[in-house]
């Protein structure tokens, strides 16, 4: 595992602990290192920080909402599971027999959690610069892929990924008003997330209006993202 990571751990027990799922402890009560859950908690925070720092430095022209959405697109459970698969983490996980039979070595949520735990272990073992180096190694090409696919221009897609990353309901678009002559219609749309109005916009087509509403929501996340009614 250290060879695949390209990292030598001074304390290899940290790496072992990052690979230990709770199910393994349930079947091996004498295992003394504990599960990877605490390291996962730490790694999640480090990933969020390093990703935010990288986006801030790499995209100086983007506003807060767009940066938040890009982070949601680049660092979510599915993406982290992809990173874990690139590291072949699944085959090295310490799992209970039932978890193995249930396909735990390929389960995206379990793999993403393990990737976060490895990051947490690396932080404790070698410090933030080394953890940052490993994260950026995966993050940079993923963001390049997002840009290549022009996903950063699709505000509806970014808003949906942000909502999914925060475990919120899928954004819902409502046409509020249609005005103007038939040959020059203008549509007014609002987007709701978790029943809360997140943004509004207008356009010559419903599609344009929806994109404008999504962009408005991304540019003003503070007014809705953490509202109690959204959760």
N, C-alpha and C positions, 0 to 999 in steps of 0.2 A: 504494500500500500504506500509506503514511503517512497519507493522508486517511482510509482505512478504519479504521486503528488509532486515529485521533485523536491521533497522536503525531508530533512533528517530531523527527527524529534529528539531533543535532549531527554525528554521524559516520555518514553513510548507508551506508558500507561494512559496518558491523556488521549492518545490516538486510539488505543484499545477501548477506552470508555466511550469515545465518540461513535464507535461502531456497535455499541451494545444496546439493543432494543429492550424495552421493558419485558417483553415476552420471554426473553432469554433468562432474565433474572427470576421470573416466576418459576421457571423449570430448573434453575440452578441457584438455589438460595445461598450457596456458599461463595458465589462470585462476589468478590469484595470491592470492585471498582464502582459499582452503581450503574444506572442506566445513562443514556446520553441526553436525557431531557434537560438537565441544567445547562449543558454545553450547547444544546440547541437554542435555548433561550438567549445565551450570550452571543452565539453566532448570528442569530436573527438580527440583533441590534447592530452588530458590526457590519453585516451586509447592508442594512438600511443606511448606515452612516457612509460607508465607502461608496455605495451607489450614488447617494445624494451628492457627495463631494465630487465624484467623477463627472456627473451630469452638470453640476454647477460650473466646473472648469471647462468642460468640453462644449457646452451649448450656451455661451454667454448671452445669446439673443432671446432665449426662451423665458417666458414668464413662469411664475411659481406653479400655476395649475398645470401647465404643459410639462414642466419638469416632474411634477408629481405623477402625471399620467405615464410619462416615459419610464419612470421608475417602476410603476405597476406593470408595465408591459415587459420590462427587462428582468424583473425579479419577482416572480410569483411561483406558486408550487409547481406548475408544469415546467417552467423554465429551470428551476433549481433541480427538478428531477432529471431533466435533460443533462444538466451539468454533472449530476451524480452518475448518470449512465456513461458519460464520457470518461469518468474516473473509475468505472467498473465497481462502484461502491457496493452494488447489490450483492456481488459474490463474496464480499468480505464481511458483511453484516453478521453480527451475532444475534440469531433469532431463535425463538422457541420453535419446536417441531410443528406445532399447529400453525404458526405464522408462516413457516416455510411451505407447508402444504397448501395454505391459502393464497400463495403467490406473493408473499411479502417482499421477496427480493426484486420484484418488478413493480411494486405498488408505488405510484407517483408520490403520494403524501409521505409515505415512510422514507422514500429516497430523498425527497426534498428536506425532510427533517434531519436525516443523516448528514447531508451536505452542510447544513447550518451547524450541526454539532462538530463536524471536522473543522470548520472555520473557527468555531469557538475554541477548540483544542489548540489550533495553531496560534491563535492570539495569545493564549496563556503560555504556550511553550516558547514562542519566538518573537512575540510582540506585534504591534499594529502594522509596521511596514511590511513584514513578511505576509501577514494575513491579507493586507491590501494587494500585494503583488499577485497572490493566488486568485483573489476575487476578480481583479481587473483582467487577468488572463482569460477568464470566461466572459466577463461582462463586455469587454470591448468588441469582440466579434458579434455578440448578440445584438448590441446596439447598432452595429454596422448593418446587420441583417434587417433590423427594424427600419432603418433609414432607407436601405435599398428597396425595401418593399413599400416605401412611402407611407408606412403606417403612422408616422408622426404627423402627416397631413390629414389623416382621417380622424377627425375629432370624435366622431361617434364611436369608432373602434377603441380609441384611447380611453374615452369615458367608460365604455363597457369594461375594459380591462382594469381600470381603476376601481370600479364598483366591485368587480369580481375579486380583485386583490384585497379589498376591504370587507369581503363577504357580505356585500349588500345586494339587493335585488337588481335585476337587469333594468337599465334605464328605460323609461316609458315616455314616448313622445306624443303630445297632444296638440292638435291644430286648434288654436284659439280664435283665429279670425282669418277670413279671406276677403281681400279688398281689391279694388281696381277693376278696369274693364277686362273682358274675357281674354283679350289678346295681350294683356299686361297685368296678369294677376300677381298679387303679393300675398304670401302666406306668413302668418305669425304663429310660431310654435313655442311651446314650453316643454322642458324635459323634467321628469320627476324621477327621483331615486329614493326608494323606500317611502314613497308617498309624499316626499318633500320636494317642493319646486327647487331645482338645482340651477336652472338657467333658462333663458328665453332668447329667441332670435327670429329674424325675418329673412325672406328670400323670394326670388321669382318662381321657385318651385318648392315643393315640400321637402325635397332632399336638401336643397340649399338652406332652407330654414332650419331643418334639423341639425345640419352641420354647424350653423351659427349658434343654435341653442346649446349644443354640446361644447363648442368653444367657450361660450359664456360660462358654462358650468365649470370647465377646466380652469378658467382664469379667476374664478371666485370660489375656490373650494372651501375657503374658511367659513363661508356663510351657510354651508349645508352639510359638508362631509362629516362633521362631528356633532351635528345637531342630535339631541336625544331621540327625536322622533324618527330619525333615519335608521337608528340601531334596532 
